[in-house]
Amino acid sequence: MRSDPLRNLDGLRVGVRVSLRVVSADGAADRLGLVLDLDDSTITVEDRAGRVHVIPRQDVRIAKRVPTVARGRNPLHADPTQLRSLAQDATLTAPDPTVTAPDEVRYWVARLCDIVDHLDDSGVTPPPGQADTATHAARGASRGLVNGEWAAFQLADADALTPLAAWAARRNARNVVLTSALPDSVLDDLKLIRLTG
């Protein structure tokens, strides 16, 4: 009996990108896509064109993970003034009420690939006033938006970072700038870099 190449694939889960060699009665084909669903009999992937393929696991001959979150430019090379402006977008929640002057707000940046390795954005919801999560998202009291290659978050809870980062990366963002009232030590542990200058 043939072994299942998906069974031994490290890190296989919904939200990661895989490359599959599939052999069925229709012939051989390669599939590269984002895993949408996975069970004991099938794997469902979405390709770059948005087509969904439900593939019987017995038809998969070769499987490997490929980079899921693209590596962005160095966020420390971006214009700090523009990043601060993005992080203060009015669609994010109101600034921390304990901050009395704009120069007291702390900003943090990161490449999304350094903080998340999958695109499973099922943990986010539309924020109040939004019909969907196309450009804005919420996770509890935390909020996010995507603007081109950049995402901006207002992080109220450390547990919200991974789902919001996956959501932003799924929308082709590469980097994030955020504000947060969480302690610096918590933000350091989350692999975020304090924006200075």
KEKE-3310 file (N, C-alpha, C; in steps of 0.2 Angstrom, whole numbers, plus 5000, padded with zeros to 4 digits):
npx = (5004:5003:5011:5005:5009:5006:5004:5016:5021:5028:5021:5009:4994:4978:4979:4992:5004:5005:5014:5009:5010:4999:4991:4979:4965:4963:4976:4992:4996:5001:4999:4998:4995:4985:4980:4964:4956:4957:4956:4954:4952:4953:4961:4959:4963:4967:4971:4982:4974:4962:4954:4946:4952:4947:4955:4958:4966:4973:4977:4988:5005:5017:5021:5025:5029:5028:5035:5024:5020:5025:5041:5044:5050:5063:5056:5061:5067:5057:5048:5046:5037:5026:5022:5018:5007:4999:4997:4989:4977:4960:4950:4955:4954:4951:4965:4976:4969:4977:4988:4994:5000:5003:5017:5020:5014:5018:5026:5027:5035:5036:5041:5029:5031:5040:5032:5021:5017:5007:4991:4979:4965:4953:4951:4947:4936:4923:4925:4915:4903:4908:4906:4913:4929:4937:4946:4948:4949:4944:4949:4943:4946:4956:4961:4963:4970:4972:4984:4989:5005:5007:5001:4991:4989:4980:4984:4976:4977:4989:4986:4979:4988:4993:4982:4977:4989:4990:4978:4981:4992:4986:4979:4989:4998:5014:5022:5020:5014:5011:5002:5001:4996:5001:5014:5032:5040:5032:5028:5041:5043:5035:5041:5042:5048:5053:5049:5059:5064)
npy = (4994:5011:5025:5040:5055:5067:5065:5065:5078:5092:5104:5105:5112:5121:5136:5136:5136:5124:5113:5101:5085:5077:5062:5055:5047:5055:5059:5066:5080:5096:5105:5120:5129:5137:5129:5126:5117:5101:5084:5067:5061:5070:5084:5102:5114:5131:5139:5151:5158:5158:5147:5133:5117:5101:5088:5071:5062:5050:5052:5060:5061:5067:5079:5095:5109:5126:5143:5153:5166:5180:5188:5204:5221:5228:5235:5245:5253:5261:5276:5284:5294:5292:5279:5281:5289:5281:5271:5279:5279:5284:5274:5264:5259:5272:5282:5277:5282:5286:5292:5308:5317:5317:5313:5304:5292:5275:5266:5251:5240:5226:5213:5203:5190:5186:5185:5177:5161:5157:5158:5157:5165:5164:5168:5181:5195:5206:5223:5234:5242:5238:5228:5217:5208:5213:5225:5229:5223:5214:5208:5203:5217:5222:5230:5231:5236:5235:5242:5242:5236:5237:5234:5240:5240:5241:5236:5228:5216:5204:5191:5193:5196:5186:5181:5193:5196:5185:5187:5200:5196:5187:5196:5201:5210:5214:5220:5226:5240:5245:5251:5251:5248:5239:5232:5235:5224:5213:5216:5216:5202:5197:5198:5211:5227:5241:5257:5270:5287)
npz = (5000:4996:5003:5012:5006:5012:5025:5032:5030:5037:5047:5040:5037:5037:5028:5024:5011:4997:4986:4975:4967:4957:4953:4943:4936:4925:4922:4925:4935:4941:4956:4964:4978:4991:5006:5010:5016:5025:5027:5032:5019:5009:5001:5000:4989:4985:4970:4962:4954:4960:4959:4966:4971:4975:4980:4980:4993:4990:4977:4978:4975:4977:4989:4995:5006:5002:5003:5012:5016:5009:5008:5014:5010:5020:5034:5041:5033:5027:5025:5041:5044:5035:5039:5052:5050:5043:5053:5062:5056:5054:5054:5062:5079:5092:5098:5111:5127:5137:5132:5130:5121:5103:5101:5110:5107:5104:5091:5081:5070:5058:5047:5040:5037:5047:5058:5056:5048:5040:5031:5037:5040:5047:5060:5061:5060:5052:5056:5067:5057:5045:5031:5027:5027:5018:5017:5030:5047:5062:5078:5092:5103:5095:5080:5062:5046:5028:5016:5002:5001:5014:5031:5044:5062:5077:5091:5104:5111:5114:5108:5097:5087:5078:5071:5064:5057:5048:5041:5035:5027:5018:5011:5003:5009:5015:5026:5042:5052:5069:5083:5101:5117:5125:5136:5132:5133:5130:5117:5111:5113:5103:5092:5086:5081:5088:5081:5077:5075)
capx = (5000:5006:5011:5002:5015:5003:5004:5023:5023:5029:5018:5003:4988:4974:4982:4999:5004:5008:5015:5007:5010:4993:4990:4973:4963:4964:4983:4996:4995:5004:4994:5001:4989:4983:4976:4958:4953:4961:4953:4957:4952:4954:4964:4956:4968:4965:4976:4983:4968:4956:4950:4947:4953:4947:4960:4958:4973:4976:4980:4994:5011:5022:5019:5030:5027:5032:5034:5017:5020:5031:5046:5043:5056:5065:5051:5065:5069:5051:5047:5043:5031:5021:5020:5014:5001:4995:4995:4984:4971:4954:4946:4957:4951:4954:4971:4976:4967:4982:4993:4992:5002:5005:5023:5020:5012:5024:5025:5031:5035:5039:5039:5023:5034:5043:5028:5016:5019:5001:4986:4972:4962:4947:4950:4946:4929:4923:4925:4909:4903:4911:4902:4917:4936:4942:4952:4948:4947:4945:4950:4942:4946:4961:4959:4968:4968:4978:4984:4995:5010:5007:4995:4992:4985:4980:4984:4974:4978:4994:4984:4976:4993:4994:4976:4977:4995:4988:4973:4984:4996:4982:4978:4996:5002:5021:5024:5015:5016:5006:5002:4999:4997:5005:5021:5037:5043:5027:5029:5048:5043:5031:5046:5041:5054:5051:5050:5062:5066)
capy = (5000:5017:5029:5046:5060:5073:5063:5067:5085:5096:5111:5105:5115:5126:5142:5136:5135:5118:5111:5094:5081:5073:5058:5052:5044:5061:5060:5069:5087:5099:5110:5125:5133:5138:5124:5128:5112:5095:5079:5060:5058:5075:5091:5107:5120:5137:5141:5159:5161:5158:5141:5128:5110:5096:5082:5065:5061:5045:5054:5064:5057:5071:5085:5099:5116:5131:5149:5155:5173:5183:5192:5211:5225:5230:5240:5250:5258:5265:5283:5284:5299:5289:5274:5284:5292:5275:5268:5283:5280:5285:5268:5260:5262:5278:5281:5276:5288:5288:5296:5315:5320:5312:5310:5299:5286:5271:5263:5245:5237:5220:5209:5199:5183:5185:5184:5172:5157:5154:5163:5156:5171:5163:5171:5188:5197:5213:5227:5237:5247:5235:5222:5211:5209:5215:5229:5231:5217:5215:5202:5206:5224:5224:5232:5231:5238:5234:5247:5240:5231:5238:5233:5244:5237:5244:5229:5228:5210:5200:5185:5195:5198:5181:5181:5199:5195:5180:5191:5205:5193:5184:5201:5203:5214:5211:5222:5229:5245:5245:5255:5246:5250:5233:5233:5234:5217:5209:5218:5213:5195:5196:5199:5217:5231:5248:5262:5276:5292)
capz = (5000:4995:5009:5010:5007:5016:5032:5035:5028:5043:5047:5035:5041:5034:5028:5022:5003:4996:4979:4975:4961:4958:4947:4944:4930:4920:4920:4930:4936:4947:4959:4969:4981:4998:5009:5012:5020:5025:5031:5030:5012:5003:5003:4996:4989:4981:4966:4962:4950:4964:4958:4971:4969:4980:4978:4985:4996:4987:4971:4979:4974:4980:4992:4999:5008:4999:5007:5011:5017:5005:5012:5012:5011:5027:5036:5044:5027:5025:5028:5047:5044:5032:5043:5058:5047:5042:5060:5065:5052:5058:5054:5067:5085:5094:5101:5118:5130:5142:5129:5130:5115:5098:5101:5115:5104:5102:5084:5080:5063:5057:5041:5041:5037:5053:5064:5054:5043:5037:5029:5040:5043:5050:5067:5061:5058:5050:5062:5067:5051:5039:5029:5026:5029:5012:5019:5037:5051:5069:5082:5099:5103:5090:5073:5056:5039:5023:5012:4997:5004:5022:5035:5051:5067:5083:5095:5111:5114:5110:5105:5091:5082:5073:5066:5060:5052:5043:5037:5031:5022:5013:5006:5000:5013:5017:5032:5047:5057:5073:5089:5106:5124:5128:5138:5127:5133:5126:5110:5109:5112:5097:5086:5083:5081:5089:5076:5079:5070)
cpx = (5004:5006:5008:5007:5012:5004:5011:5025:5022:5025:5011:4997:4984:4978:4989:4998:5008:5009:5013:5008:5004:4993:4984:4971:4963:4971:4986:4996:4999:4999:4998:4996:4989:4979:4970:4955:4957:4957:4957:4957:4953:4958:4961:4961:4965:4971:4977:4977:4961:4952:4952:4947:4952:4950:4959:4965:4976:4979:4986:5000:5017:5019:5025:5027:5031:5031:5027:5017:5026:5035:5045:5050:5057:5060:5055:5067:5063:5051:5043:5037:5025:5018:5016:5008:4996:4992:4990:4978:4964:4949:4949:4954:4954:4960:4970:4974:4972:4987:4990:4994:5004:5012:5025:5018:5018:5022:5030:5030:5038:5037:5034:5026:5038:5039:5022:5018:5013:4996:4979:4969:4955:4946:4948:4938:4929:4922:4918:4909:4905:4907:4906:4924:4940:4947:4952:4946:4947:4946:4949:4942:4952:4958:4965:4965:4974:4978:4990:4999:5010:5001:4997:4987:4985:4979:4982:4976:4984:4992:4981:4982:4993:4988:4976:4983:4993:4983:4976:4989:4992:4979:4984:4999:5009:5024:5019:5018:5010:5007:4999:5000:5000:5012:5026:5039:5038:5028:5036:5047:5039:5035:5044:5047:5051:5053:5053:5063:5060)
cpy = (5006:5022:5036:5052:5066:5071:5065:5074:5089:5102:5111:5107:5119:5133:5142:5134:5128:5117:5103:5091:5077:5069:5054:5049:5049:5062:5064:5077:5090:5104:5114:5129:5133:5133:5127:5123:5105:5090:5072:5058:5063:5081:5096:5113:5125:5139:5149:5162:5161:5152:5136:5121:5106:5090:5077:5064:5055:5046:5058:5060:5061:5077:5089:5106:5121:5138:5152:5163:5176:5188:5199:5215:5226:5236:5246:5255:5262:5272:5283:5288:5296:5283:5276:5286:5286:5271:5272:5284:5280:5279:5263:5263:5268:5277:5280:5282:5290:5292:5303:5319:5315:5309:5305:5292:5282:5267:5257:5243:5230:5218:5204:5191:5181:5184:5179:5168:5154:5159:5161:5162:5170:5166:5178:5189:5204:5217:5231:5242:5244:5229:5216:5213:5210:5219:5231:5224:5219:5208:5204:5214:5227:5225:5232:5233:5236:5240:5246:5235:5232:5236:5238:5241:5241:5238:5230:5222:5206:5194:5187:5196:5192:5181:5187:5199:5191:5183:5196:5201:5189:5189:5205:5208:5210:5213:5225:5235:5245:5250:5250:5249:5244:5235:5231:5227:5212:5210:5215:5205:5192:5197:5206:5222:5238:5253:5268:5281:5296)
cpz = (5000:5001:5007:5011:5011:5023:5036:5033:5035:5042:5042:5039:5036:5034:5025:5014:5002:4988:4979:4968:4962:4952:4948:4937:4924:4918:4926:4929:4942:4950:4965:4972:4989:5000:5012:5017:5019:5029:5029:5023:5007:5006:4998:4996:4984:4977:4966:4958:4954:4963:4963:4968:4975:4977:4983:4987:4992:4980:4972:4979:4978:4983:4996:5001:5004:5003:5006:5012:5014:5009:5010:5012:5018:5029:5039:5039:5025:5028:5035:5047:5041:5036:5049:5056:5046:5048:5063:5061:5056:5058:5059:5074:5088:5098:5108:5122:5136:5139:5128:5124:5110:5098:5106:5113:5102:5095:5084:5073:5063:5050:5043:5041:5043:5059:5062:5048:5039:5035:5032:5043:5046:5057:5067:5059:5056:5056:5061:5061:5045:5037:5028:5028:5023:5013:5026:5041:5058:5072:5089:5098:5098:5083:5068:5050:5035:5018:5007:5001:5012:5025:5041:5056:5073:5088:5102:5115:5110:5106:5098:5085:5076:5068:5061:5055:5047:5038:5032:5025:5017:5008:5003:5003:5015:5024:5036:5051:5062:5079:5094:5113:5128:5130:5132:5127:5130:5119:5107:5108:5106:5091:5082:5085:5082:5084:5079:5074:5067)
residu = (MET:ARG:SER:ASP:PRO:LEU:ARG:ASN:LEU:ASP:GLY:LEU:ARG:VAL:GLY:VAL:ARG:VAL:SER:LEU:ARG:VAL:VAL:SER:ALA:ASP:GLY:ALA:ALA:ASP:ARG:LEU:GLY:LEU:VAL:LEU:ASP:LEU:ASP:ASP:SER:THR:ILE:THR:VAL:GLU:ASP:ARG:ALA:GLY:ARG:VAL:HIS:VAL:ILE:PRO:ARG:GLN:ASP:VAL:ARG:ILE:ALA:LYS:ARG:VAL:PRO:THR:VAL:ALA:ARG:GLY:ARG:ASN:PRO:LEU:HIS:ALA:ASP:PRO:THR:GLN:LEU:ARG:SER:LEU:ALA:GLN:ASP:ALA:THR:LEU:THR:ALA:PRO:ASP:PRO:THR:VAL:THR:ALA:PRO:ASP:GLU:VAL:ARG:TYR:TRP:VAL:ALA:ARG:LEU:CYS:ASP:ILE:VAL:ASP:HIS:LEU:ASP:ASP:SER:GLY:VAL:THR:PRO:PRO:PRO:GLY:GLN:ALA:ASP:THR:ALA:THR:HIS:ALA:ALA:ARG:GLY:ALA:SER:ARG:GLY:LEU:VAL:ASN:GLY:GLU:TRP:ALA:ALA:PHE:GLN:LEU:ALA:ASP:ALA:ASP:ALA:LEU:THR:PRO:LEU:ALA:ALA:TRP:ALA:ALA:ARG:ARG:ASN:ALA:ARG:ASN:VAL:VAL:LEU:THR:SER:ALA:LEU:PRO:ASP:SER:VAL:LEU:ASP:ASP:LEU:LYS:LEU:ILE:ARG:LEU:THR:GLY)
# end
